[in-house]
Amino acid sequence: MPSPMPFDASREQELADITAITHELNRRARECQGELDRIEAGQDKALGRYPPLVAFVHIPKTAGAAVATMFTTAYTRKAMCDTGNYISSPEKVRTKLTRRPGGWERWQRQGGRVAIGHTPYGSFRDHLPSDTRYITFLREPVDRVLSHYYRHVHLPGMSEAEQGNRGERASSLEQALVRMRLPQLRNLCTRFLCSHPTLEDLPSSAVEEAKENLRKFAFVGIQERFDESVVLLQRTLGLRVVPYLHRHVSGASARPSVDAISERERTLIEECNQLDIELYAFSRELFQQALADTDEAFGSDVERLRSVAHSARKEHAATVEAAREWLHHELPAGSTESMRSVVARAEAAGLTRAAITEARKELLVKKGKDEQGKRRFTRPSGASLTALRDAKEWLEQELPAGTSESRASLIERGKAAGHPTEALNTARKLLSVTKVKGPDGQWVWSREGASPAAQ
């Protein structure tokens, strides 16, 4: 019997080449499938057929950002509409839902497919077409509260005096749940799924409203069963297996696990989320019923999704790295160039706009206009680069994803910390922080967890 060939460098290179070819074939297959989907959509458009809108009730910290990347891959970014964050600005959500030029039907004719945001079902229902299909994901309530608290609320070592300037920030779970009674930590899922959403105290009847509404939803997913949920969702919407990318995932050390918190903290969370606990149990029943109706190919589809998602993550990381290296070479520190020219050359080099955008922000490249009003890219250097980097790091910490705060307060504190206003304004843009006028006419900076969604 011949002895096996040694696993030398040449065979290792062969395996690497096979892996690279496999990734390229997967990429081309997704491109072909996407083109087929676009052709089919074009045929529907020519015949005047438009599928019902999908409204994604994205409850914060339920893996919705990953679902949003799947929708973007399946339908394109232009087919998505971010409806805003009800927690930080209910009025802004209402404005987005009511002031779409030409109405939602016109948006459908233009290729619109998915309305997605931290927007309650009741807000969607009052403004979207009657045949809209609603979907959502839920998460075990104690785990969801911990994730939300440690990402968006927790600020240790904060004094009582500082509390007045920090909005919805707290130094302890008890402070956030009991003293501040933050609605995002108290029955948030029920708030988003009942018929009459509110940030005030909920009536006990709200959970029955939410259950009745979920019975009519086209899809209800469970975050802890994410891959199975995504396959069910894709089947519900008539999609083929489409990959997703995880976004806004906190590191393992960023928050304690459910098992690591004290019994007192767990009891406190449960006492403040009795409605959500009941709703979550009901949602799991709906999910199990949907699983029971699947066919024999379901398990294979789940494994296929995991495989293509893994390949997509590796491909995305490689593409962003290639875009960063390309932009680093094409736009040296201290240089300014036409945005149109840079983007055109990047696309000619096979780089996507999404990859260039991510790479641009990593390199702190600023967008602006010249004297003729033409858009330009400027890459800072020297003292300007240092000031921008420091301002971005400061703003990232002071305004975490999912929070809002007065611009005046942020600028004042930033200047006190040594950050120029110009650097703070540029850092806001690099972090995709939106600005909107509050009820008092003052500007508010809002950093959403995701656009169109955050996990």
PyMOL commands that set and color helices and strands:
alter all, ss='L'
color gray80, all
select helices_A, chain A and resi 9-46+64-75+77-79+90-98+103-109+121-125+141-153+160-163+173-179+183-185+188-193+206-216+223-236+252-254+258-260+263-271+274-292+298-330+339-348+353-362+382-398+407-416+421-430
alter helices_A, ss='H'
color red, helices_A
select strands_A, chain A and resi 54-57+80-85+114-118+133-138+219-222+336-338+366-369+375-378+403-406+434-437+443-447
alter strands_A, ss='S'
color yellow, strands_A
deselect
rebuild
show_as cartoon
